[in-house]
Amino acid sequence: MEENNKNWSVQSLWNDGLVLDREERKLEAREHMWASEIGKGYYERFLKMSGVAPDIPYDERTLRKFAAGNLFERMIGYVLMSAGILKHDNKWMSIEGDGDHLRVTVKPDFIAGGKPDWSKVRDVIEDDKMFELLPVFGRIARSLVDHLSEKFPEGMDDLVYEIKSINSLIFWMKKDYLKEAYPHHVMQLYTGMKASGIPEGRLLYISKDDLTVAEFPVMLNDKKLETAWEEDVRTMTKYIRDGVEPPKPESEIGRAHV
């Protein structure tokens, strides 16, 4: 039977597109930290900053998880943009180094706030073709505008937002709700606040399975966070500048003898 050349499928394009064209950071030695590393183990960070590839590279399923996380982030960003309150989207910033600190680079997911023209924003939402395709997000955007315009008619202070998507099993493992933020996520957000000078930020978690969200406020004047951040960055700075490999965690030692 002659093959039908008009046959086509979303499946192969979708599966290949998620992983084949993914742009990855080039692994090379560097003397600056990424905000997403702060709060994680020193040994793994030392290897990465020294340009050493991980023993176990990311598999295809892990790359798909990264892609899914990016999609959820974009979804939240689109709602913020449609509501007229998105000011910056993944803007690169840095905290310059000194005698005790390496330079730290950070790219906050979103900075939102300001004083939109609420009437104009409503018109934009009504004309947005994307919300015809995804009406649930249109309802969320309208509700957000209605709430914010009523509560903050003169505008809002800026907030730094980090968006994290997680499995619903983790989200609901405490039986009723996500109770606390992950420490390294807090450090990442806190770094963005330090770089931007914005006094308040929010960690917004979204469940990948049911779209439930949980939001955690973080304050720039939190002395405990500042102490933890300083200890982490100073310690990592010393390891890198002295060229001293941090102690291996127990999991790495055990795996080396398998």
C-alpha positions in Angstrom: 0.0 0.0 0.0 1.3 3.4 -0.9 2.3 5.5 2.1 0.2 8.6 2.6 2.7 11.5 2.7 0.0 13.7 4.2 0.0 11.9 7.5 1.3 13.9 10.4 1.3 13.7 14.1 1.7 16.1 17.1 3.4 13.3 19.2 6.8 13.2 17.5 7.1 17.0 17.2 6.1 17.4 20.8 8.4 14.8 22.3 11.4 15.9 20.2 10.8 19.6 20.7 10.9 19.3 24.4 14.4 17.9 24.6 16.3 18.2 21.3 16.4 21.9 20.9 16.9 22.7 24.6 19.6 25.2 25.1 21.9 24.3 28.0 24.5 26.4 29.8 28.0 25.6 28.6 29.8 23.8 31.4 33.0 25.6 32.1 35.1 26.8 35.1 33.7 30.0 36.6 34.3 32.3 39.5 30.8 33.5 40.0 27.8 31.8 41.6 24.3 31.3 40.3 21.6 32.2 42.7 19.9 28.9 42.1 22.9 27.1 43.7 22.9 29.0 47.0 21.7 26.7 49.8 22.6 23.5 48.0 25.5 21.2 48.8 29.0 22.7 48.5 30.6 19.6 46.9 28.3 19.4 43.9 28.6 23.2 43.5 32.4 23.1 43.6 32.5 20.5 40.8 30.1 22.5 38.7 31.9 25.7 39.2 35.2 23.9 38.4 33.8 22.8 35.0 33.5 19.1 36.0 30.5 17.3 34.4 28.2 15.4 36.8 28.7 11.7 37.1 25.1 11.1 36.1 23.9 13.5 33.3 20.3 14.6 33.0 18.2 11.9 31.3 15.4 12.7 28.9 12.6 12.5 31.5 14.4 15.0 33.7 14.8 17.3 30.8 11.0 17.0 30.2 10.4 18.0 33.9 12.5 21.1 33.3 10.4 21.9 30.2 7.2 21.4 32.2 8.5 23.8 34.9 9.2 26.4 32.3 5.6 26.0 30.9 4.1 26.6 34.3 6.3 29.6 34.9 5.3 31.1 31.5 1.6 30.5 32.4 1.9 32.5 35.6 3.9 35.2 33.8 1.3 35.5 31.1 -1.4 36.1 33.7 0.7 38.8 35.4 1.4 40.5 32.1 -2.3 40.4 31.1 -3.2 41.9 34.4 -0.9 44.8 33.6 1.4 44.3 36.6 4.4 42.5 35.1 7.4 44.9 35.1 10.4 42.6 34.5 10.6 39.1 33.1 13.7 37.0 33.8 16.0 40.1 33.9 19.6 39.4 34.6 21.0 41.0 37.7 24.1 40.6 39.8 25.6 41.2 43.2 29.2 42.2 42.7 32.0 40.4 44.5 34.5 41.7 47.0 37.1 40.3 49.4 34.7 37.8 51.0 32.2 37.2 48.2 32.3 35.9 44.7 30.0 37.7 42.3 26.5 36.2 42.3 24.3 36.3 39.2 20.5 36.0 39.5 17.6 36.1 37.1 14.3 36.6 39.1 11.4 35.0 37.3 9.2 38.1 37.6 9.1 41.5 39.2 5.5 42.7 39.4 3.7 45.7 40.8 3.0 49.4 39.8 -0.1 51.3 38.9 -1.7 50.0 35.7 -4.5 51.7 33.8 -7.1 49.2 35.0 -9.7 50.1 32.4 -7.2 49.6 29.6 -6.1 46.3 31.2 -9.6 45.0 31.2 -10.0 45.9 27.5 -6.8 44.0 26.7 -7.9 40.9 28.5 -11.3 40.9 26.7 -9.5 41.1 23.3 -6.8 38.5 24.1 -7.2 35.5 21.8 -5.1 33.4 24.1 -7.9 33.5 26.7 -10.4 32.2 24.1 -8.2 29.1 23.9 -7.6 29.0 27.6 -10.6 30.6 29.2 -9.7 29.5 32.8 -6.7 31.7 32.7 -8.8 34.5 31.4 -11.0 34.2 34.4 -8.0 34.2 36.7 -6.7 37.4 35.0 -10.0 39.1 35.3 -10.4 38.2 38.9 -6.9 39.4 39.7 -7.6 42.7 38.1 -10.9 43.1 39.9 -9.3 42.3 43.2 -6.2 44.5 42.8 -8.0 47.5 41.3 -10.4 47.5 44.2 -7.8 47.0 46.9 -5.0 49.1 45.4 -6.5 51.9 43.3 -3.4 54.0 43.6 -1.1 51.1 42.7 1.1 48.5 44.4 4.6 48.1 45.7 6.9 45.9 43.6 7.3 42.2 44.5 10.0 39.7 43.3 8.3 36.4 42.3 10.0 33.0 41.9 7.7 30.4 40.4 8.3 26.7 41.3 6.2 23.8 40.0 6.1 20.6 42.0 4.5 17.2 42.0 1.2 17.1 43.7 2.4 14.2 46.0 4.9 16.6 47.5 2.3 19.4 47.5 -0.2 17.4 49.5 2.2 15.1 51.5 1.4 17.0 54.8 -2.3 16.0 54.2 -3.8 19.4 53.8 -1.4 21.8 52.0 2.2 22.7 51.3 3.4 24.0 54.7 6.8 25.5 54.0 9.1 26.6 51.2 12.3 24.8 50.3 15.4 26.6 51.8 17.4 26.8 48.6 14.3 28.3 46.8 14.1 30.9 49.5 17.8 31.7 49.0 17.3 32.0 45.3 14.5 34.5 45.8 16.4 36.3 48.5 19.3 36.8 46.2 17.0 38.4 43.6 15.7 40.7 46.3 19.2 41.7 47.3 20.2 42.4 43.7 17.1 44.4 42.9 16.8 46.1 46.3 13.1 45.2 46.4 12.1 44.7 50.1 9.6 41.9 49.6 9.3 38.8 47.5 7.1 35.8 47.0 7.7 32.1 46.3 4.8 30.8 44.4 4.5 27.0 44.2 2.1 25.4 41.7 1.0 21.8 41.7 1.6 20.2 38.3 -1.4 17.9 38.6 -4.2 20.1 39.9 -2.9 23.7 39.6 -3.2 24.4 43.3 -0.9 27.2 44.4 0.8 28.1 47.7 2.6 31.4 48.2 5.3 32.2 50.8 6.4 35.8 51.6 10.1 36.5 52.0 11.4 39.8 53.5 14.7 41.4 52.6 15.2 42.6 56.2 15.0 39.0 57.6 18.2 38.8 59.7 18.2 35.0 59.8 18.1 34.8 56.1 20.8 37.4 55.7 23.0 35.4 58.2 22.4 32.1 56.3 23.0 33.8 52.9 26.3 35.3 54.1 27.5 32.1 55.6 26.8 30.1 52.4 28.3 32.6 50.0 31.4 33.3 52.1 32.0 29.5 52.6 31.6 28.7 48.9 33.8 31.7 48.0 36.6 30.4 50.2 36.4 26.9 48.7 36.7 28.3 45.1 39.4 30.9 45.8 41.5 28.5 47.8 41.0 25.7 45.3 40.0 23.3 48.1 37.5 20.6 47.3 34.6 20.5 49.9 34.0 17.2 51.8 32.0 14.7 49.8 28.5 14.1 51.2 27.8 10.6 52.4 25.7 9.8 49.4 28.7 10.5 47.1 31.1 8.4 49.2 28.7 5.5 49.3 28.2 5.6 45.5 31.9 5.6 44.9 32.3 2.2 46.6 29.4 0.5 44.8 
